[in-house]
């Protein structure tokens, strides 16, 4: 059985609701590292940074709601299907 590694970026946050003080600019360097590492990953990457919209978050603007989780799931499932 072949083994693959798929790297997934963190999702963006809704900066209009800064409950925890997270900002997309703070996450961006981590996203850049994951994007760079994914170039050598056997399964590639799933880039969900920037995928979510304000309606995809719980009240805190950090944690995805059911819709946000579903959007990320669709991206991850598509990557797995391509393996």
mmCIF file of the N, C-alpha and C atoms, coordinates in Angstrom:
data_MODEL
# 
_entry.id   MODEL 
# 
loop_
_atom_site.group_PDB 
_atom_site.id 
_atom_site.type_symbol 
_atom_site.label_atom_id 
_atom_site.label_alt_id 
_atom_site.label_comp_id 
_atom_site.label_asym_id 
_atom_site.label_entity_id 
_atom_site.label_seq_id 
_atom_site.pdbx_PDB_ins_code 
_atom_site.Cartn_x 
_atom_site.Cartn_y 
_atom_site.Cartn_z 
_atom_site.occupancy 
_atom_site.B_iso_or_equiv 
_atom_site.pdbx_formal_charge 
_atom_site.auth_seq_id 
_atom_site.auth_comp_id 
_atom_site.auth_asym_id 
_atom_site.auth_atom_id 
_atom_site.pdbx_PDB_model_num 
ATOM 1   N N  . UNK A 1 1  ? 0.847   -1.172 0.000  1.00 0.00 ? 1  UNK A N  1 
ATOM 2   C CA . UNK A 1 1  ? 0.000   0.000  0.000  1.00 0.00 ? 1  UNK A CA 1 
ATOM 3   C C  . UNK A 1 1  ? 0.902   1.247  0.000  1.00 0.00 ? 1  UNK A C  1 
ATOM 4   N N  . UNK A 1 2  ? 0.637   2.135  -0.885 1.00 0.00 ? 2  UNK A N  1 
ATOM 5   C CA . UNK A 1 2  ? 1.399   3.387  -0.967 1.00 0.00 ? 2  UNK A CA 1 
ATOM 6   C C  . UNK A 1 2  ? 1.023   4.300  0.190  1.00 0.00 ? 2  UNK A C  1 
ATOM 7   N N  . UNK A 1 3  ? 1.994   5.036  0.656  1.00 0.00 ? 3  UNK A N  1 
ATOM 8   C CA . UNK A 1 3  ? 1.753   5.993  1.735  1.00 0.00 ? 3  UNK A CA 1 
ATOM 9   C C  . UNK A 1 3  ? 2.018   7.389  1.207  1.00 0.00 ? 3  UNK A C  1 
ATOM 10  N N  . UNK A 1 4  ? 1.120   8.284  1.536  1.00 0.00 ? 4  UNK A N  1 
ATOM 11  C CA . UNK A 1 4  ? 1.239   9.654  1.082  1.00 0.00 ? 4  UNK A CA 1 
ATOM 12  C C  . UNK A 1 4  ? 1.045   10.602 2.255  1.00 0.00 ? 4  UNK A C  1 
ATOM 13  N N  . UNK A 1 5  ? 1.698   11.729 2.164  1.00 0.00 ? 5  UNK A N  1 
ATOM 14  C CA . UNK A 1 5  ? 1.549   12.775 3.166  1.00 0.00 ? 5  UNK A CA 1 
ATOM 15  C C  . UNK A 1 5  ? 0.927   13.990 2.482  1.00 0.00 ? 5  UNK A C  1 
ATOM 16  N N  . UNK A 1 6  ? -0.215  14.404 2.983  1.00 0.00 ? 6  UNK A N  1 
ATOM 17  C CA . UNK A 1 6  ? -0.870  15.612 2.488  1.00 0.00 ? 6  UNK A CA 1 
ATOM 18  C C  . UNK A 1 6  ? -0.774  16.659 3.585  1.00 0.00 ? 6  UNK A C  1 
ATOM 19  N N  . UNK A 1 7  ? -0.192  17.784 3.264  1.00 0.00 ? 7  UNK A N  1 
ATOM 20  C CA . UNK A 1 7  ? -0.104  18.884 4.223  1.00 0.00 ? 7  UNK A CA 1 
ATOM 21  C C  . UNK A 1 7  ? -1.279  19.826 3.999  1.00 0.00 ? 7  UNK A C  1 
ATOM 22  N N  . UNK A 1 8  ? -1.865  20.276 5.089  1.00 0.00 ? 8  UNK A N  1 
ATOM 23  C CA . UNK A 1 8  ? -3.031  21.156 5.030  1.00 0.00 ? 8  UNK A CA 1 
ATOM 24  C C  . UNK A 1 8  ? -2.682  22.467 5.735  1.00 0.00 ? 8  UNK A C  1 
ATOM 25  N N  . UNK A 1 9  ? -2.902  23.563 5.028  1.00 0.00 ? 9  UNK A N  1 
ATOM 26  C CA . UNK A 1 9  ? -2.661  24.866 5.649  1.00 0.00 ? 9  UNK A CA 1 
ATOM 27  C C  . UNK A 1 9  ? -3.737  25.146 6.685  1.00 0.00 ? 9  UNK A C  1 
ATOM 28  N N  . UNK A 1 10 ? -3.454  26.015 7.635  1.00 0.00 ? 10 UNK A N  1 
ATOM 29  C CA . UNK A 1 10 ? -4.530  26.422 8.542  1.00 0.00 ? 10 UNK A CA 1 
ATOM 30  C C  . UNK A 1 10 ? -5.518  27.297 7.774  1.00 0.00 ? 10 UNK A C  1 
ATOM 31  N N  . UNK A 1 11 ? -6.760  27.298 8.218  1.00 0.00 ? 11 UNK A N  1 
ATOM 32  C CA . UNK A 1 11 ? -7.719  28.199 7.571  1.00 0.00 ? 11 UNK A CA 1 
ATOM 33  C C  . UNK A 1 11 ? -7.465  29.644 7.996  1.00 0.00 ? 11 UNK A C  1 
ATOM 34  N N  . UNK A 1 12 ? -7.953  30.531 7.193  1.00 0.00 ? 12 UNK A N  1 
ATOM 35  C CA . UNK A 1 12 ? -7.905  31.951 7.557  1.00 0.00 ? 12 UNK A CA 1 
ATOM 36  C C  . UNK A 1 12 ? -8.861  32.202 8.723  1.00 0.00 ? 12 UNK A C  1 
ATOM 37  N N  . UNK A 1 13 ? -8.806  33.388 9.287  1.00 0.00 ? 13 UNK A N  1 
ATOM 38  C CA . UNK A 1 13 ? -9.733  33.800 10.353 1.00 0.00 ? 13 UNK A CA 1 
ATOM 39  C C  . UNK A 1 13 ? -10.554 34.982 9.846  1.00 0.00 ? 13 UNK A C  1 
ATOM 40  N N  . UNK A 1 14 ? -11.654 35.233 10.524 1.00 0.00 ? 14 UNK A N  1 
ATOM 41  C CA . UNK A 1 14 ? -12.476 36.400 10.212 1.00 0.00 ? 14 UNK A CA 1 
ATOM 42  C C  . UNK A 1 14 ? -11.998 37.544 11.095 1.00 0.00 ? 14 UNK A C  1 
ATOM 43  N N  . UNK A 1 15 ? -11.216 38.440 10.532 1.00 0.00 ? 15 UNK A N  1 
ATOM 44  C CA . UNK A 1 15 ? -10.613 39.524 11.310 1.00 0.00 ? 15 UNK A CA 1 
ATOM 45  C C  . UNK A 1 15 ? -11.621 40.576 11.765 1.00 0.00 ? 15 UNK A C  1 
ATOM 46  N N  . UNK A 1 16 ? -12.833 40.514 11.267 1.00 0.00 ? 16 UNK A N  1 
ATOM 47  C CA . UNK A 1 16 ? -13.869 41.451 11.720 1.00 0.00 ? 16 UNK A CA 1 
ATOM 48  C C  . UNK A 1 16 ? -14.390 41.067 13.106 1.00 0.00 ? 16 UNK A C  1 
ATOM 49  N N  . UNK A 1 17 ? -14.064 39.850 13.549 1.00 0.00 ? 17 UNK A N  1 
ATOM 50  C CA . UNK A 1 17 ? -14.449 39.379 14.881 1.00 0.00 ? 17 UNK A CA 1 
ATOM 51  C C  . UNK A 1 17 ? -13.196 38.898 15.613 1.00 0.00 ? 17 UNK A C  1 
ATOM 52  N N  . UNK A 1 18 ? -12.379 39.813 16.068 1.00 0.00 ? 18 UNK A N  1 
ATOM 53  C CA . UNK A 1 18 ? -11.078 39.446 16.644 1.00 0.00 ? 18 UNK A CA 1 
ATOM 54  C C  . UNK A 1 18 ? -11.160 38.968 18.094 1.00 0.00 ? 18 UNK A C  1 
ATOM 55  N N  . UNK A 1 19 ? -11.948 37.939 18.340 1.00 0.00 ? 19 UNK A N  1 
ATOM 56  C CA . UNK A 1 19 ? -12.148 37.438 19.700 1.00 0.00 ? 19 UNK A CA 1 
ATOM 57  C C  . UNK A 1 19 ? -10.839 37.076 20.390 1.00 0.00 ? 19 UNK A C  1 
ATOM 58  N N  . UNK A 1 20 ? -9.975  36.368 19.701 1.00 0.00 ? 20 UNK A N  1 
ATOM 59  C CA . UNK A 1 20 ? -8.737  35.884 20.301 1.00 0.00 ? 20 UNK A CA 1 
ATOM 60  C C  . UNK A 1 20 ? -7.518  36.675 19.855 1.00 0.00 ? 20 UNK A C  1 
ATOM 61  N N  . UNK A 1 21 ? -7.712  37.669 19.045 1.00 0.00 ? 21 UNK A N  1 
ATOM 62  C CA . UNK A 1 21 ? -6.597  38.475 18.576 1.00 0.00 ? 21 UNK A CA 1 
ATOM 63  C C  . UNK A 1 21 ? -5.803  37.857 17.441 1.00 0.00 ? 21 UNK A C  1 
ATOM 64  N N  . UNK A 1 22 ? -6.330  36.803 16.823 1.00 0.00 ? 22 UNK A N  1 
ATOM 65  C CA . UNK A 1 22 ? -5.644  36.203 15.679 1.00 0.00 ? 22 UNK A CA 1 
ATOM 66  C C  . UNK A 1 22 ? -5.822  37.090 14.456 1.00 0.00 ? 22 UNK A C  1 
ATOM 67  N N  . UNK A 1 23 ? -4.814  37.118 13.623 1.00 0.00 ? 23 UNK A N  1 
ATOM 68  C CA . UNK A 1 23 ? -4.879  37.867 12.378 1.00 0.00 ? 23 UNK A CA 1 
ATOM 69  C C  . UNK A 1 23 ? -4.316  36.997 11.264 1.00 0.00 ? 23 UNK A C  1 
ATOM 70  N N  . UNK A 1 24 ? -4.831  37.171 10.075 1.00 0.00 ? 24 UNK A N  1 
ATOM 71  C CA . UNK A 1 24 ? -4.336  36.395 8.941  1.00 0.00 ? 24 UNK A CA 1 
ATOM 72  C C  . UNK A 1 24 ? -2.860  36.687 8.680  1.00 0.00 ? 24 UNK A C  1 
ATOM 73  N N  . UNK A 1 25 ? -2.437  37.906 8.965  1.00 0.00 ? 25 UNK A N  1 
ATOM 74  C CA . UNK A 1 25 ? -1.022  38.238 8.772  1.00 0.00 ? 25 UNK A CA 1 
ATOM 75  C C  . UNK A 1 25 ? -0.121  37.456 9.731  1.00 0.00 ? 25 UNK A C  1 
ATOM 76  N N  . UNK A 1 26 ? -0.647  37.062 10.886 1.00 0.00 ? 26 UNK A N  1 
ATOM 77  C CA . UNK A 1 26 ? 0.110   36.241 11.835 1.00 0.00 ? 26 UNK A CA 1 
ATOM 78  C C  . UNK A 1 26 ? 0.207   34.802 11.335 1.00 0.00 ? 26 UNK A C  1 
ATOM 79  N N  . UNK A 1 27 ? -0.855  34.331 10.705 1.00 0.00 ? 27 UNK A N  1 
ATOM 80  C CA . UNK A 1 27 ? -0.867  32.957 10.194 1.00 0.00 ? 27 UNK A CA 1 
ATOM 81  C C  . UNK A 1 27 ? -0.064  32.800 8.906  1.00 0.00 ? 27 UNK A C  1 
ATOM 82  N N  . UNK A 1 28 ? 0.078   33.869 8.142  1.00 0.00 ? 28 UNK A N  1 
ATOM 83  C CA . UNK A 1 28 ? 0.698   33.795 6.813  1.00 0.00 ? 28 UNK A CA 1 
ATOM 84  C C  . UNK A 1 28 ? 2.091   33.150 6.801  1.00 0.00 ? 28 UNK A C  1 
ATOM 85  N N  . UNK A 1 29 ? 2.986   33.459 7.750  1.00 0.00 ? 29 UNK A N  1 
ATOM 86  C CA . UNK A 1 29 ? 4.302   32.804 7.718  1.00 0.00 ? 29 UNK A CA 1 
ATOM 87  C C  . UNK A 1 29 ? 4.213   31.278 7.887  1.00 0.00 ? 29 UNK A C  1 
ATOM 88  N N  . UNK A 1 30 ? 3.276   30.807 8.701  1.00 0.00 ? 30 UNK A N  1 
ATOM 89  C CA . UNK A 1 30 ? 3.078   29.364 8.876  1.00 0.00 ? 30 UNK A CA 1 
ATOM 90  C C  . UNK A 1 30 ? 2.550   28.747 7.586  1.00 0.00 ? 30 UNK A C  1 
ATOM 91  N N  . UNK A 1 31 ? 1.649   29.453 6.945  1.00 0.00 ? 31 UNK A N  1 
ATOM 92  C CA . UNK A 1 31 ? 1.102   28.992 5.670  1.00 0.00 ? 31 UNK A CA 1 
ATOM 93  C C  . UNK A 1 31 ? 2.220   28.893 4.638  1.00 0.00 ? 31 UNK A C  1 
ATOM 94  N N  . UNK A 1 32 ? 3.089   29.877 4.604  1.00 0.00 ? 32 UNK A N  1 
ATOM 95  C CA . UNK A 1 32 ? 4.206   29.864 3.656  1.00 0.00 ? 32 UNK A CA 1 
ATOM 96  C C  . UNK A 1 32 ? 5.116   28.658 3.871  1.00 0.00 ? 32 UNK A C  1 
ATOM 97  N N  . UNK A 1 33 ? 5.374   28.324 5.129  1.00 0.00 ? 33 UNK A N  1 
ATOM 98  C CA . UNK A 1 33 ? 6.221   27.162 5.434  1.00 0.00 ? 33 UNK A CA 1 
ATOM 99  C C  . UNK A 1 33 ? 5.542   25.876 4.958  1.00 0.00 ? 33 UNK A C  1 
ATOM 100 N N  . UNK A 1 34 ? 4.259   25.746 5.230  1.00 0.00 ? 34 UNK A N  1 
ATOM 101 C CA . UNK A 1 34 ? 3.538   24.545 4.796  1.00 0.00 ? 34 UNK A CA 1 
ATOM 102 C C  . UNK A 1 34 ? 3.523   24.449 3.277  1.00 0.00 ? 34 UNK A C  1 
ATOM 103 N N  . UNK A 1 35 ? 3.309   25.554 2.610  1.00 0.00 ? 35 UNK A N  1 
ATOM 104 C CA . UNK A 1 35 ? 3.328   25.544 1.135  1.00 0.00 ? 35 UNK A CA 1 
ATOM 105 C C  . UNK A 1 35 ? 4.692   25.106 0.613  1.00 0.00 ? 35 UNK A C  1 
ATOM 106 N N  . UNK A 1 36 ? 5.749   25.578 1.230  1.00 0.00 ? 36 UNK A N  1 
ATOM 107 C CA . UNK A 1 36 ? 7.098   25.200 0.794  1.00 0.00 ? 36 UNK A CA 1 
ATOM 108 C C  . UNK A 1 36 ? 7.381   23.720 1.069  1.00 0.00 ? 36 UNK A C  1 
ATOM 109 N N  . UNK A 1 37 ? 7.026   23.251 2.259  1.00 0.00 ? 37 UNK A N  1 
ATOM 110 C CA . UNK A 1 37 ? 7.249   21.844 2.601  1.00 0.00 ? 37 UNK A CA 1 
ATOM 111 C C  . UNK A 1 37 ? 6.431   20.916 1.719  1.00 0.00 ? 37 UNK A C  1 
ATOM 112 N N  . UNK A 1 38 ? 5.254   21.353 1.325  1.00 0.00 ? 38 UNK A N  1 
ATOM 113 C CA . UNK A 1 38 ? 4.362   20.510 0.534  1.00 0.00 ? 38 UNK A CA 1 
ATOM 114 C C  . UNK A 1 38 ? 4.922   20.204 -0.840 1.00 0.00 ? 38 UNK A C  1 
ATOM 115 N N  . UNK A 1 39 ? 5.865   20.997 -1.302 1.00 0.00 ? 39 UNK A N  1 
ATOM 116 C CA . UNK A 1 39 ? 6.464   20.740 -2.619 1.00 0.00 ? 39 UNK A CA 1 
ATOM 117 C C  . UNK A 1 39 ? 7.164   19.387 -2.656 1.00 0.00 ? 39 UNK A C  1 
ATOM 118 N N  . UNK A 1 40 ? 7.611   18.919 -1.485 1.00 0.00 ? 40 UNK A N  1 
ATOM 119 C CA . UNK A 1 40 ? 8.277   17.615 -1.437 1.00 0.00 ? 40 UNK A CA 1 
ATOM 120 C C  . UNK A 1 40 ? 7.402   16.531 -0.807 1.00 0.00 ? 40 UNK A C  1 
ATOM 121 N N  . UNK A 1 41 ? 6.197   16.857 -0.412 1.00 0.00 ? 41 UNK A N  1 
ATOM 122 C CA . UNK A 1 41 ? 5.293   15.867 0.182  1.00 0.00 ? 41 UNK A CA 1 
ATOM 123 C C  . UNK A 1 41 ? 4.710   14.985 -0.920 1.00 0.00 ? 41 UNK A C  1 
ATOM 124 N N  . UNK A 1 42 ? 4.618   13.711 -0.659 1.00 0.00 ? 42 UNK A N  1 
ATOM 125 C CA . UNK A 1 42 ? 4.150   12.764 -1.667 1.00 0.00 ? 42 UNK A CA 1 
ATOM 126 C C  . UNK A 1 42 ? 2.694   12.988 -2.064 1.00 0.00 ? 42 UNK A C  1 
ATOM 127 N N  . UNK A 1 43 ? 1.915   13.564 -1.172 1.00 0.00 ? 43 UNK A N  1 
ATOM 128 C CA . UNK A 1 43 ? 0.506   13.797 -1.476 1.00 0.00 ? 43 UNK A CA 1 
ATOM 129 C C  . UNK A 1 43 ? 0.178   15.236 -1.788 1.00 0.00 ? 43 UNK A C  1 
ATOM 130 N N  . UNK A 1 44 ? 1.180   16.102 -1.675 1.00 0.00 ? 44 UNK A N  1 
ATOM 131 C CA . UNK A 1 44 ? 0.953   17.508 -1.972 1.00 0.00 ? 44 UNK A CA 1 
ATOM 132 C C  . UNK A 1 44 ? 0.343   18.268 -0.808 1.00 0.00 ? 44 UNK A C  1 
ATOM 133 N N  . UNK A 1 45 ? -0.480  19.241 -1.142 1.00 0.00 ? 45 UNK A N  1 
ATOM 134 C CA . UNK A 1 45 ? -1.060  20.075 -0.091 1.00 0.00 ? 45 UNK A CA 1 
ATOM 135 C C  . UNK A 1 45 ? -2.512  20.388 -0.401 1.00 0.00 ? 45 UNK A C  1 
ATOM 136 N N  . UNK A 1 46 ? -3.202  20.735 0.663  1.00 0.00 ? 46 UNK A N  1 
ATOM 137 C CA . UNK A 1 46 ? -4.553  21.284 0.558  1.00 0.00 ? 46 UNK A CA 1 
ATOM 138 C C  . UNK A 1 46 ? -4.460  22.676 1.165  1.00 0.00 ? 46 UNK A C  1 
ATOM 139 N N  . UNK A 1 47 ? -4.719  23.663 0.359  1.00 0.00 ? 47 UNK A N  1 
ATOM 140 C CA . UNK A 1 47 ? -4.582  25.048 0.795  1.00 0.00 ? 47 UNK A CA 1 
ATOM 141 C C  . UNK A 1 47 ? -5.968  25.607 1.104  1.00 0.00 ? 47 UNK A C  1 
ATOM 142 N N  . UNK A 1 48 ? -6.295  25.660 2.392  1.00 0.00 ? 48 UNK A N  1 
ATOM 143 C CA . UNK A 1 48 ? -7.592  26.202 2.794  1.00 0.00 ? 48 UNK A CA 1 
ATOM 144 C C  . UNK A 1 48 ? -7.470  27.624 3.349  1.00 0.00 ? 48 UNK A C  1 
ATOM 145 N N  . UNK A 1 49 ? -6.256  28.159 3.325  1.00 0.00 ? 49 UNK A N  1 
ATOM 146 C CA . UNK A 1 49 ? -6.052  29.530 3.790  1.00 0.00 ? 49 UNK A CA 1 
ATOM 147 C C  . UNK A 1 49 ? -6.693  30.474 2.780  1.00 0.00 ? 49 UNK A C  1 
ATOM 148 N N  . UNK A 1 50 ? -7.674  31.223 3.213  1.00 0.00 ? 50 UNK A N  1 
ATOM 149 C CA . UNK A 1 50 ? -8.413  32.119 2.330  1.00 0.00 ? 50 UNK A CA 1 
ATOM 150 C C  . UNK A 1 50 ? -9.701  31.523 1.798  1.00 0.00 ? 50 UNK A C  1 
ATOM 151 N N  . UNK A 1 51 ? -9.950  30.259 2.109  1.00 0.00 ? 51 UNK A N  1 
ATOM 152 C CA . UNK A 1 51 ? -11.149 29.577 1.616  1.00 0.00 ? 51 UNK A CA 1 
ATOM 153 C C  . UNK A 1 51 ? -12.424 30.038 2.327  1.00 0.00 ? 51 UNK A C  1 
ATOM 154 N N  . UNK A 1 52 ? -12.324 30.292 3.624  1.00 0.00 ? 52 UNK A N  1 
ATOM 155 C CA . UNK A 1 52 ? -13.521 30.570 4.421  1.00 0.00 ? 52 UNK A CA 1 
ATOM 156 C C  . UNK A 1 52 ? -13.938 32.031 4.361  1.00 0.00 ? 52 UNK A C  1 
ATOM 157 N N  . UNK A 1 53 ? -15.240 32.213 4.380  1.00 0.00 ? 53 UNK A N  1 
ATOM 158 C CA . UNK A 1 53 ? -15.848 33.541 4.378  1.00 0.00 ? 53 UNK A CA 1 
ATOM 159 C C  . UNK A 1 53 ? -16.474 33.797 5.743  1.00 0.00 ? 53 UNK A C  1 
ATOM 160 N N  . UNK A 1 54 ? -16.862 35.029 6.059  1.00 0.00 ? 54 UNK A N  1 
ATOM 161 C CA . UNK A 1 54 ? -17.419 35.321 7.387  1.00 0.00 ? 54 UNK A CA 1 
ATOM 162 C C  . UNK A 1 54 ? -18.565 34.397 7.812  1.00 0.00 ? 54 UNK A C  1 
ATOM 163 N N  . UNK A 1 55 ? -19.395 33.979 6.880  1.00 0.00 ? 55 UNK A N  1 
ATOM 164 C CA . UNK A 1 55 ? -20.519 33.099 7.221  1.00 0.00 ? 55 UNK A CA 1 
ATOM 165 C C  . UNK A 1 55 ? -20.075 31.687 7.593  1.00 0.00 ? 55 UNK A C  1 
ATOM 166 N N  . UNK A 1 56 ? -18.809 31.366 7.382  1.00 0.00 ? 56 UNK A N  1 
ATOM 167 C CA . UNK A 1 56 ? -18.289 30.031 7.645  1.00 0.00 ? 56 UNK A CA 1 
ATOM 168 C C  . UNK A 1 56 ? -17.708 29.860 9.049  1.00 0.00 ? 56 UNK A C  1 
ATOM 169 N N  . UNK A 1 57 ? -17.808 30.902 9.877  1.00 0.00 ? 57 UNK A N  1 
ATOM 170 C CA . UNK A 1 57 ? -17.211 30.868 11.207 1.00 0.00 ? 57 UNK A CA 1 
ATOM 171 C C  . UNK A 1 57 ? -18.271 30.903 12.303 1.00 0.00 ? 57 UNK A C  1 
ATOM 172 N N  . UNK A 1 58 ? -17.894 30.329 13.460 1.00 0.00 ? 58 UNK A N  1 
ATOM 173 C CA . UNK A 1 58 ? -18.689 30.528 14.668 1.00 0.00 ? 58 UNK A CA 1 
ATOM 174 C C  . UNK A 1 58 ? -18.531 31.984 15.089 1.00 0.00 ? 58 UNK A C  1 
ATOM 175 N N  . UNK A 1 59 ? -19.177 32.342 16.165 1.00 0.00 ? 59 UNK A N  1 
ATOM 176 C CA . UNK A 1 59 ? -19.181 33.740 16.612 1.00 0.00 ? 59 UNK A CA 1 
ATOM 177 C C  . UNK A 1 59 ? -17.804 34.313 16.876 1.00 0.00 ? 59 UNK A C  1 
ATOM 178 N N  . UNK A 1 60 ? -16.851 33.450 17.224 1.00 0.00 ? 60 UNK A N  1 
ATOM 179 C CA . UNK A 1 60 ? -15.530 33.976 17.585 1.00 0.00 ? 60 UNK A CA 1 
ATOM 180 C C  . UNK A 1 60 ? -14.676 34.364 16.384 1.00 0.00 ? 60 UNK A C  1 
ATOM 181 N N  . UNK A 1 61 ? -15.067 33.973 15.176 1.00 0.00 ? 61 UNK A N  1 
ATOM 182 C CA . UNK A 1 61 ? -14.312 34.333 13.990 1.00 0.00 ? 61 UNK A CA 1 
ATOM 183 C C  . UNK A 1 61 ? -13.048 33.514 13.772 1.00 0.00 ? 61 UNK A C  1 
ATOM 184 N N  . UNK A 1 62 ? -12.816 32.539 14.638 1.00 0.00 ? 62 UNK A N  1 
ATOM 185 C CA . UNK A 1 62 ? -11.633 31.688 14.522 1.00 0.00 ? 62 UNK A CA 1 
ATOM 186 C C  . UNK A 1 62 ? -12.035 30.254 14.169 1.00 0.00 ? 62 UNK A C  1 
ATOM 187 N N  . UNK A 1 63 ? -13.022 29.739 14.863 1.00 0.00 ? 63 UNK A N  1 
ATOM 188 C CA . UNK A 1 63 ? -13.430 28.351 14.675 1.00 0.00 ? 63 UNK A CA 1 
ATOM 189 C C  . UNK A 1 63 ? -14.496 28.245 13.589 1.00 0.00 ? 63 UNK A C  1 
ATOM 190 N N  . UNK A 1 64 ? -14.264 27.366 12.600 1.00 0.00 ? 64 UNK A N  1 
ATOM 191 C CA . UNK A 1 64 ? -15.264 27.191 11.556 1.00 0.00 ? 64 UNK A CA 1 
ATOM 192 C C  . UNK A 1 64 ? -16.545 26.569 12.113 1.00 0.00 ? 64 UNK A C  1 
ATOM 193 N N  . UNK A 1 65 ? -17.668 26.970 11.532 1.00 0.00 ? 65 UNK A N  1 
ATOM 194 C CA . UNK A 1 65 ? -18.934 26.336 11.868 1.00 0.00 ? 65 UNK A CA 1 
ATOM 195 C C  . UNK A 1 65 ? -19.104 25.123 10.948 1.00 0.00 ? 65 UNK A C  1 
ATOM 196 N N  . UNK A 1 66 ? -20.292 24.533 10.935 1.00 0.00 ? 66 UNK A N  1 
ATOM 197 C CA . UNK A 1 66 ? -20.524 23.337 10.119 1.00 0.00 ? 66 UNK A CA 1 
ATOM 198 C C  . UNK A 1 66 ? -20.264 23.610 8.643  1.00 0.00 ? 66 UNK A C  1 
ATOM 199 N N  . UNK A 1 67 ? -20.690 24.749 8.152  1.00 0.00 ? 67 UNK A N  1 
ATOM 200 C CA . UNK A 1 67 ? -20.466 25.092 6.747  1.00 0.00 ? 67 UNK A CA 1 
ATOM 201 C C  . UNK A 1 67 ? -18.970 25.226 6.447  1.00 0.00 ? 67 UNK A C  1 
ATOM 202 N N  . UNK A 1 68 ? -18.245 25.888 7.340  1.00 0.00 ? 68 UNK A N  1 
ATOM 203 C CA . UNK A 1 68 ? -16.805 26.035 7.153  1.00 0.00 ? 68 UNK A CA 1 
ATOM 204 C C  . UNK A 1 68 ? -16.084 24.699 7.165  1.00 0.00 ? 68 UNK A C  1 
ATOM 205 N N  . UNK A 1 69 ? -16.471 23.831 8.103  1.00 0.00 ? 69 UNK A N  1 
ATOM 206 C CA . UNK A 1 69 ? -15.866 22.490 8.150  1.00 0.00 ? 69 UNK A CA 1 
ATOM 207 C C  . UNK A 1 69 ? -16.183 21.714 6.874  1.00 0.00 ? 69 UNK A C  1 
ATOM 208 N N  . UNK A 1 70 ? -17.384 21.865 6.377  1.00 0.00 ? 70 UNK A N  1 
ATOM 209 C CA . UNK A 1 70 ? -17.758 21.161 5.151  1.00 0.00 ? 70 UNK A CA 1 
ATOM 210 C C  . UNK A 1 70 ? -16.929 21.647 3.962  1.00 0.00 ? 70 UNK A C  1 
ATOM 211 N N  . UNK A 1 71 ? -16.708 22.935 3.871  1.00 0.00 ? 71 UNK A N  1 
ATOM 212 C CA . UNK A 1 71 ? -15.880 23.471 2.780  1.00 0.00 ? 71 UNK A CA 1 
ATOM 213 C C  . UNK A 1 71 ? -14.460 22.903 2.845  1.00 0.00 ? 71 UNK A C  1 
ATOM 214 N N  . UNK A 1 72 ? -13.904 22.845 4.046  1.00 0.00 ? 72 UNK A N  1 
ATOM 215 C CA . UNK A 1 72 ? -12.557 22.296 4.183  1.00 0.00 ? 72 UNK A CA 1 
ATOM 216 C C  . UNK A 1 72 ? -12.552 20.801 3.872  1.00 0.00 ? 72 UNK A C  1 
ATOM 217 N N  . UNK A 1 73 ? -13.577 20.096 4.339  1.00 0.00 ? 73 UNK A N  1 
ATOM 218 C CA . UNK A 1 73 ? -13.692 18.664 4.056  1.00 0.00 ? 73 UNK A CA 1 
ATOM 219 C C  . UNK A 1 73 ? -13.705 18.405 2.557  1.00 0.00 ? 73 UNK A C  1 
ATOM 220 N N  . UNK A 1 74 ? -14.454 19.192 1.811  1.00 0.00 ? 74 UNK A N  1 
ATOM 221 C CA . UNK A 1 74 ? -14.529 18.992 0.369  1.00 0.00 ? 74 UNK A CA 1 
ATOM 222 C C  . UNK A 1 74 ? -13.152 19.113 -0.284 1.00 0.00 ? 74 UNK A C  1 
ATOM 223 N N  . UNK A 1 75 ? -12.370 20.081 0.163  1.00 0.00 ? 75 UNK A N  1 
ATOM 224 C CA . UNK A 1 75 ? -11.030 20.273 -0.387 1.00 0.00 ? 75 UNK A CA 1 
ATOM 225 C C  . UNK A 1 75 ? -10.106 19.106 -0.024 1.00 0.00 ? 75 UNK A C  1 
ATOM 226 N N  . UNK A 1 76 ? -10.179 18.666 1.223  1.00 0.00 ? 76 UNK A N  1 
ATOM 227 C CA . UNK A 1 76 ? -9.326  17.572 1.678  1.00 0.00 ? 76 UNK A CA 1 
ATOM 228 C C  . UNK A 1 76 ? -9.737  16.264 1.010  1.00 0.00 ? 76 UNK A C  1 
ATOM 229 N N  . UNK A 1 77 ? -11.028 16.007 0.930  1.00 0.00 ? 77 UNK A N  1 
ATOM 230 C CA . UNK A 1 77 ? -11.509 14.783 0.282  1.00 0.00 ? 77 UNK A CA 1 
ATOM 231 C C  . UNK A 1 77 ? -11.091 14.733 -1.182 1.00 0.00 ? 77 UNK A C  1 
ATOM 232 N N  . UNK A 1 78 ? -11.157 15.858 -1.873 1.00 0.00 ? 78 UNK A N  1 
ATOM 233 C CA . UNK A 1 78 ? -10.733 15.890 -3.275 1.00 0.00 ? 78 UNK A CA 1 
ATOM 234 C C  . UNK A 1 78 ? -9.260  15.555 -3.419 1.00 0.00 ? 78 UNK A C  1 
ATOM 235 N N  . UNK A 1 79 ? -8.431  16.034 -2.475 1.00 0.00 ? 79 UNK A N  1 
ATOM 236 C CA . UNK A 1 79 ? -7.003  15.722 -2.521 1.00 0.00 ? 79 UNK A CA 1 
ATOM 237 C C  . UNK A 1 79 ? -6.752  14.237 -2.275 1.00 0.00 ? 79 UNK A C  1 
ATOM 238 N N  . UNK A 1 80 ? -7.493  13.662 -1.334 1.00 0.00 ? 80 UNK A N  1 
ATOM 239 C CA . UNK A 1 80 ? -7.347  12.233 -1.061 1.00 0.00 ? 80 UNK A CA 1 
ATOM 240 C C  . UNK A 1 80 ? -7.788  11.410 -2.273 1.00 0.00 ? 80 UNK A C  1 
ATOM 241 N N  . UNK A 1 81 ? -8.865  11.825 -2.912 1.00 0.00 ? 81 UNK A N  1 
ATOM 242 C CA . UNK A 1 81 ? -9.358  11.110 -4.091 1.00 0.00 ? 81 UNK A CA 1 
ATOM 243 C C  . UNK A 1 81 ? -8.353  11.124 -5.237 1.00 0.00 ? 81 UNK A C  1 
ATOM 244 N N  . UNK A 1 82 ? -7.531  12.157 -5.303 1.00 0.00 ? 82 UNK A N  1 
ATOM 245 C CA . UNK A 1 82 ? -6.543  12.253 -6.377 1.00 0.00 ? 82 UNK A CA 1 
ATOM 246 C C  . UNK A 1 82 ? -5.344  11.333 -6.163 1.00 0.00 ? 82 UNK A C  1 
ATOM 247 N N  . UNK A 1 83 ? -5.197  10.781 -4.979 1.00 0.00 ? 83 UNK A N  1 
ATOM 248 C CA . UNK A 1 83 ? -4.044  9.903  -4.701 1.00 0.00 ? 83 UNK A CA 1 
ATOM 249 C C  . UNK A 1 83 ? -4.182  8.559  -5.399 1.00 0.00 ? 83 UNK A C  1 
# 
